[in-house]
Amino acid sequence: MAVVIDEAFFSSLAGLEREKHLSNSEIAWFVVGYDPKPGGWTLVPREVVFTKLDASVKSLTGGAPLSKERFEEQLRVKLGTTAPSHPLADRK
């Protein structure tokens, strides 16, 4: 199985055990990054990581999730924007 994953999400995987060789693995993770370019972003390969399925499942389910608010704030910081206003946000 092949999975394309961004480096930020990949780095959050808890204790992912790697295999040294493709022949011993069940999943190949193609880790990519985003590099800025004029007018947008470029998807850039960073590394390929080989793992077993069981190790991947444990790693994916072992992390601590972010709150929605924290996730959105980190996303805004990375994108360099402020929170959008919503017409219902000022209602009480």
Secondary structure, DSSP 8 states (H G I E B T S, - for coil): -EEEEEHHHHHTSTT---BSSGGG-SEEEEEEEEEEETTEEEEEEEEEEEE-HHHHHHHHHSS----HHHHHHHHHHHHT------TTTT--
